[in-house]
Amino acid sequence: MNDDEKGKRFLELIDEQNNLQWSIIAKLSSLINSNWNSSDLQNQLEELVKKHTKITKELNSLDDPNSIL
């Protein structure tokens, strides 16, 4: 992957990560409002956190010694 592709992918991942963060906050707020009694919201939150973790790992892998990022 060349530097331009890395830069483009970096920006895509940051955008996706930001959207996931907002979704996580919304689900967490809803879960708190339900007094932590919604297994559906808990499952949705768990999936969002897994996606966020995957994106973070990919972002970190872009940052190698040969990268401009």
N, C-alpha and C positions, 0 to 999 in steps of 0.2 A: 504494500500500500504506500503510495507516494505521499508527500507532505500535504498536497492539496486535498487528497482523498481523506487523510487523517483529520485535517482541519474541518472538512465538511462533516465527517462522521462525528467528530467531537461536538460540533454545534447541534447536530441532530439528537445526539444522546443527552446533551444538556437540556434541550427543549423537552424531550420525552421525560427526563427525570423531573424537571420542574412541574410538568403536568401531573405526574404521579404523586409528587409531594402534595400538591393541592388536593388531589383525590384522597390521599391518606388522611389529611387533616379533616376533610369533610366526613369521611367514614368514621374517624375517631370521635369527632364531635357528635355524630349521630349515635355512636355506641355509648358514649358517656350519657347522652340524653335518655337513652333507653335503660339507664342504670346497669349497663354491662350485660343485659339480658337477651341480646340478639345474637344467636349463633350464626345467622346469615351474615350479619355485619362483621362478626369476628372472622368468618371465613373470607369475606371480601377483603378485609383489611390484611389478612395474612397473605393473600395472593398479590396484593399491591406491594407489600413489603418485599416479597420474593422478586417481583419484577424490578423494583428499585435496586435491590442488591445485585441482580444480574447486570443492570445498566452500570452501576458503580464499578463492578469488576471489569466490565469492558472499557470504561473510561480509564481506569487505572492501567489497563494493559496497553493503552495507546501511548502512555507516558514511559517510553523506554529510552535508553541512551541515544538512539538514532533518530528520535522523534523531535520535532520542533515544538511540540506541545508541552 
